Amino acid sequence: MSNTTVGIFVGAILAVVALWFGFWGFLLAVVLMAIGALVGRILEGKLDLGAVADALRGKRSSS
């Protein structure tokens, strides 16, 4: 499935959620989708939590 197709599905889901549940339901759906995306990237090994923690603490990486 291409990124465009995934984007279309995500947009459609968010539109339906916004229509059914209003602004707060839409906002909750966006936050939960972002959390799901982060968990997915961590499980795939594409996101290094150590590097994220270092960046939040202001430490710089040479890589």
N, C-alpha and C positions, 0 to 999 in steps of 0.2 A: 504494500500500500504506500503510495507516494505521500510526501509531506503535504502536498496540496489537498489530497483527499482527506487526510487526517485533520487538517485545518478546517475544511468544510464541515466535517462531522462535529468537531469541537464547537464551531460557531453555531451550528444548528442546535446542539444540545444546550448551549448557553442561552440561545434565543428562546427556546421552549421553557427553560427554567425561569427566565426573566418574565415571560408572559404568565406562567402559572403561579409563581411565588413572589413576584415583585422584586424590588431592589435588594432587600436583605437576603432573600433566597438566592438571588443571582450572585451577590457578593460571597455568600457561603460556598456556593458551587465553585466559584473562581479560586477561592482559598484552598478548598479541598482538592481541586484539580492540580494546583501548583504543588501541594504537598505530595500528591501522588506522583507527579512528574519528578520531583526531587528523590523520592524513594526509588523510583524506577531507575534513575541515573546512578544512584548509589549501588543498587543491586547489579547493574550492568558493568560497574567499575569505571564509569565515565566521570564520576565526581569524587574527588578526594576530600574527605571531611577534614583531614589534618590541614590541608592547604586552605580550605575555607576558614577554619578556626584561626589559622595564622593571619590570614588577610583581615579578619574582623579585629584581631588584636593589634593590627598595624605593622606586623612583620612583613618584610618583603621577600619575595622569592627570586632567585636568579634564573629560574627556568621558564 
